[in-house]
Structures are given as C-alpha cells and as structure tokens.
Amino acid sequence: MPKPHSKEYFGEWRNFWWNRDFLELIGKRFNLKDVTLALDIGCGIGHWGRALYPLLSNNATLIGIDREEEWIKVAKDLAKGNLKYQQASAEKIPFPDNHFDLVTCQTVLIHVKDPKHVISEMLRVLKPEGKLLLIEPNNQATSMVRGNHQLNQSVEDRIKIIKLQMTCEAGKELMGLGFNSVGDQLPLILSNLDLRNITVYQTDKVFNVLPPYDTEDQRVMLEQTKNWAEKNFWIWDKEETYTYFLAGGGNGEEFENLWAEVTKTNEMLLDFIKQEKYAMVGGSICYIIFARKPLHLAQ
C-alpha cells in the first residue's frame, strides 16, 4: 500500500514555517479580512489553513481538501474554529462555480502533473474578483544552502548533491508527479490564464539553528534534522530518490556514487549534533503569489 504523500514533512517543525507578524502583513497587503469563505487545496493535516484562518474575517469558514483520507482525519482532529475538512482531489474540486472568496494552496502545485489545470480548477470555484493565493517554492535553490558540517566539502562533492537534486526533480516531473521548483513558473502561468493584479513576494522565514539551541523552533528543527539524518533521509528516501533519478536519465552506478555523498553528509551532520556544534541558517526560496479572478472569467 503506497504511503500517504508528504509524510516526512508534517512533523512539529512545520508549525514554525511562518513568522506571525509577516503573516499579518500579508493579510493586510491582500485585505484578507474581507474573506468569509476560503478553500485550502491539498491541505495535508491543516498547517496552512490553521496559520491562515486568523487573518480572515471573524466569521469566516475555511474548508480544506486533500486526496489522503489519513490526513483529513488528522486535520479534523486538530481543527479549531470554523475549519472543515474533506477528502477530495485538486484536479476535480467538488464545489460549484464562483463559490469562494479565496482559494489557496501551500506547496501543492509542486506535486501535480499539470499545474495549469489545477489552477484553472481553483479559478472555476473562485468568485469573480476573488483572491487566489499560491505558496510555492524553488526547491533547487536549497541545494546550495550549507550547514557548518559541510564547510570543508570540496566543490566536486557539492556538485554531486546539486546534480542528484536536479536530476531527480527532472525525473519526478517526467513521471507526472510534479516539479519541485515550479514556483518560478507560476506568475507566467497566471498571466497566460488572463489573471489580474499578479503580485509576488517571498516568505521571510529562516530556521536559524545555532548552539545552544535556546528557542523552541531551534530545538524542534534540530530534532527533525537529526531524525532525518538517522534514517539517512534526504529530500526523499533512498528508494524514491533512485526512482526519480533513473526517470531523469541517470543510471544505477552513478546513483550509488551520488547517494554515497548524501550518506557521508548525514554522518557528518550527526557527528556535529552529537558534539553540540551543529549550525545551519536554513533559508529557502518560497514565493507568495497573489492574483484576482477578473469578471470575464466567471463561468
């Protein structure tokens, strides 16, 4: 039985993805206080919906959908306020045309075969003049982010990690499972769909993990990082990485050579954590993309 999507990314650390004051700024910029009915696509266990909900109207309803029954059950258990969840697909949203004031997603379009189709479906259920809010990354950029355990790695070893990631992202896309760095492409897709008021910002969140790890978010991120390294988990586990690498044009022998660098890096990381000297400034490129549905797109 296939494992539910994104399982490794729903740990406690995800509760710290956003700075509260930055979210409040986004709420003001996009006037989210006038939203009374919102839809969160690919909601997972509800992290984004719970972060977003306080920015909406005091009497707002937020509905989350996800294809995984397991995640919907968890989201319902964690829900506070008027948050509702149901199992459904992003490719076929089970709501009528012109229904929601706001339709949003967070790190979902990186997992779909045809982002343009999913966005079109999101627009179908969005009211005329309604608000579309997409949170999507360029994950390739993170291949250049280094912790202090990597400072002595050679250029050649760093290139191994970059090549592995780029090949796997290409393979995943060729398999129809989404492009992990799709964020760069979304403003043009929205423009080609004839949307208006397209605005792009970047998130300001950085995980600054630094001894003596004296804040809650640092301790949580350190524990998550340790957990991944102990399982020799990278962006994906070894089996999934291998599948994507082959699909991207790699071969088995080359993969083992590149994966050896992942293993070596994880071993160095665990050694630094054991010595309580691990440090990482975990920045990333994640876009906040806003647009409005023009009147002429009403169906």
C-alpha positions in Angstrom: 0.0 0.0 0.0 1.6 3.3 -1.0 2.5 5.7 1.8 0.4 8.9 2.1 2.1 11.9 0.4 4.5 14.3 2.3 4.6 12.2 5.5 8.1 13.2 6.3 7.1 16.9 6.1 4.2 17.0 8.6 6.3 17.0 11.8 6.1 19.6 14.6 8.7 21.7 12.8 6.1 22.7 10.2 4.3 24.6 12.9 7.2 27.1 12.6 7.1 27.7 8.9 5.7 31.3 9.3 6.5 34.3 11.3 3.3 35.6 12.8 4.0 39.3 12.1 4.8 38.5 8.5 1.5 36.7 8.0 -0.3 39.6 9.4 1.5 41.9 6.9 0.4 39.6 4.1 -3.2 39.7 5.4 -3.1 43.5 5.3 -1.5 43.6 1.8 -4.2 41.4 0.3 -7.0 42.6 2.6 -7.8 39.1 3.7 -10.1 40.4 6.5 -12.9 40.6 3.9 -12.7 36.8 3.2 -15.6 34.9 4.6 -15.3 31.7 2.7 -11.9 30.2 1.8 -10.7 26.9 0.3 -7.3 25.3 1.1 -6.3 22.9 -1.7 -4.1 19.9 -0.8 -4.4 20.9 2.9 -2.5 17.9 4.3 -3.1 17.9 8.1 -4.1 21.6 8.0 -0.9 23.5 8.8 -1.5 26.3 6.3 -5.2 26.6 7.0 -4.6 27.0 10.7 -2.0 29.7 10.0 -4.2 31.5 7.6 -7.5 31.3 9.4 -6.8 34.2 11.9 -6.2 36.5 9.0 -9.7 36.1 7.6 -13.0 37.7 8.6 -14.1 37.0 12.2 -17.0 34.9 10.9 -15.0 33.1 8.2 -15.3 29.5 7.2 -12.2 27.7 5.8 -12.6 24.4 4.0 -9.6 22.2 3.3 -9.5 19.3 0.8 -6.8 16.6 0.4 -6.7 13.4 -1.5 -5.4 11.5 1.5 -8.1 10.2 3.9 -5.5 9.8 6.7 -4.5 13.5 6.5 -8.1 14.6 6.5 -8.7 12.7 9.8 -5.7 14.4 11.4 -6.7 17.8 10.2 -10.2 17.4 11.6 -8.8 16.4 15.0 -6.5 19.5 15.0 -9.1 22.0 13.7 -10.1 24.9 15.9 -12.7 27.5 14.9 -14.8 27.1 11.8 -12.3 24.9 9.9 -13.8 22.0 7.9 -12.0 19.2 6.0 -13.0 16.6 3.4 -11.3 14.2 1.1 -11.2 15.4 -2.5 -8.8 15.9 -5.4 -7.2 19.2 -6.5 -7.8 18.1 -10.1 -11.6 17.8 -9.5 -12.7 20.2 -6.8 -16.2 19.2 -5.5 -17.7 22.7 -5.2 -19.8 24.8 -7.6 -18.5 27.6 -9.8 -17.9 31.1 -8.4 -18.2 30.0 -4.8 -15.2 31.1 -2.7 -13.8 34.5 -1.8 -10.3 33.0 -1.5 -8.7 29.8 -2.9 -5.2 29.0 -1.7 -2.6 26.2 -1.6 0.8 25.7 0.1 3.5 23.5 -1.5 0.8 21.6 -3.5 1.5 22.5 -7.2 5.0 21.0 -6.8 3.2 17.7 -6.6 0.7 17.8 -9.5 1.2 16.8 -13.1 -0.4 19.8 -14.7 -0.3 23.0 -12.5 -2.2 25.0 -15.1 -5.1 22.5 -15.0 -5.2 22.6 -11.2 -5.1 26.4 -11.1 -7.9 26.5 -13.7 -10.0 24.3 -11.4 -9.1 26.6 -8.5 -10.3 29.6 -10.6 -13.5 27.8 -11.5 -14.6 27.7 -7.9 -13.4 31.2 -7.1 -15.8 34.1 -7.2 -15.3 36.9 -9.8 -12.9 39.4 -8.2 -12.0 36.6 -5.8 -8.5 36.1 -4.4 -6.0 33.4 -5.4 -3.1 32.8 -3.1 -0.3 30.3 -4.0 2.6 29.5 -1.8 5.2 27.5 -3.8 9.0 27.2 -3.8 12.0 26.9 -5.9 13.5 23.9 -4.1 16.6 23.6 -6.3 18.0 26.7 -4.6 18.2 24.9 -1.3 20.9 22.6 -2.7 23.3 25.5 -2.2 22.5 26.0 1.4 25.1 24.5 3.7 25.4 23.7 7.4 28.7 24.1 9.1 29.3 20.4 8.9 29.6 20.9 5.1 32.1 23.8 5.1 35.0 21.6 4.2 33.3 19.7 1.4 35.0 20.0 -2.0 33.4 21.7 -5.0 33.1 18.3 -6.6 31.2 16.9 -3.7 28.8 19.8 -3.5 28.2 19.4 -7.3 27.2 15.8 -6.6 24.4 16.9 -4.4 23.3 19.6 -6.8 23.3 17.1 -9.7 21.4 14.5 -7.8 18.7 17.0 -6.9 18.3 18.5 -10.4 18.2 15.0 -12.0 15.6 13.8 -9.5 13.4 16.9 -9.9 13.5 16.4 -13.7 12.7 12.7 -13.3 9.8 13.4 -10.9 8.3 15.8 -13.4 8.7 13.4 -16.3 6.8 10.8 -14.2 3.9 13.2 -14.0 4.4 13.7 -10.2 5.1 17.4 -10.3 8.1 19.7 -10.5 9.6 20.6 -7.1 10.8 24.0 -8.2 7.6 25.1 -10.0 7.3 28.4 -8.0 9.4 30.3 -10.6 6.9 29.4 -13.4 3.6 30.3 -11.7 3.4 34.1 -12.4 3.6 33.4 -16.1 1.0 30.6 -15.9 -1.3 33.0 -14.1 -0.7 35.7 -16.7 -1.4 33.2 -19.5 -4.7 32.4 -17.8 -5.5 36.1 -18.0 -5.5 36.8 -14.3 -5.0 40.4 -13.0 -3.1 42.1 -10.1 -0.4 39.4 -10.1 1.8 40.1 -7.1 4.8 38.1 -5.9 6.6 38.2 -2.5 8.9 35.9 -0.7 8.5 34.4 2.7 10.8 35.8 5.4 11.1 32.6 7.5 14.6 31.3 8.2 15.4 28.5 10.5 18.5 29.8 12.4 19.7 26.7 14.2 22.6 27.7 16.4 24.1 26.4 19.7 23.0 26.4 22.4 19.6 25.9 20.6 17.8 28.1 23.2 14.5 28.7 21.4 11.6 26.3 20.7 11.8 26.5 16.9 15.6 25.8 17.0 15.1 22.7 19.2 12.3 21.4 17.1 14.2 21.9 13.9 17.3 20.3 15.4 15.3 17.2 16.4 13.7 17.0 12.9 17.1 17.3 11.2 18.6 14.6 13.5 15.6 12.3 12.8 16.1 12.6 9.0 19.8 12.1 9.2 19.4 9.0 11.4 17.1 7.5 8.8 19.5 8.6 6.0 16.6 10.6 4.6 17.3 13.3 2.1 14.6 15.2 0.2 13.1 11.7 -0.3 14.2 8.3 1.0 16.7 6.3 -1.0 14.2 4.2 -2.9 12.1 7.1 -4.0 15.2 9.1 -4.9 16.5 6.2 -7.0 13.2 6.0 -8.9 13.3 9.7 -9.8 17.0 9.6 -10.6 16.5 6.9 -13.2 13.5 8.7 -14.7 15.6 11.8 -15.0 18.2 10.0 -17.1 20.6 8.7 -14.5 21.9 5.1 -14.1 22.3 2.8 -11.1 26.0 3.1 -10.8 26.0 6.8 -10.9 23.2 6.9 -8.4 25.2 4.9 -5.8 28.1 7.3 -6.2 25.9 10.3 -5.6 23.9 8.7 -2.8 27.2 7.9 -1.0 27.7 11.7 -0.7 24.2 12.0 0.9 25.1 9.3 3.4 28.5 10.9 4.2 26.9 14.3 4.7 24.3 12.8 7.0 27.0 11.1 9.0 28.9 14.4 9.4 25.8 16.1 10.4 25.0 13.6 13.2 28.6 13.9 14.4 28.2 17.7 14.7 24.9 17.3 16.5 26.4 14.9 19.0 29.1 17.4 19.7 26.5 20.1 20.1 28.2 22.3 17.5 25.8 21.9 14.5 24.7 25.2 13.0 22.5 25.9 10.0 20.8 29.0 8.5 18.1 27.2 6.7 16.8 29.7 4.3 14.8 28.9 1.2 13.1 30.5 -1.8 9.3 30.2 -1.3 7.1 32.6 -3.2 3.8 34.1 -2.1 1.9 34.6 -5.4 -1.4 36.6 -5.4 -3.9 37.3 -8.1 -7.5 38.2 -8.7 -10.0 36.5 -10.9 -11.3 39.0 -13.4 -15.0 39.3 -14.1 -14.8 38.0 -17.6 -13.5 34.6 -16.3 -16.8 33.9 -14.5 -18.4 30.8 -15.8 
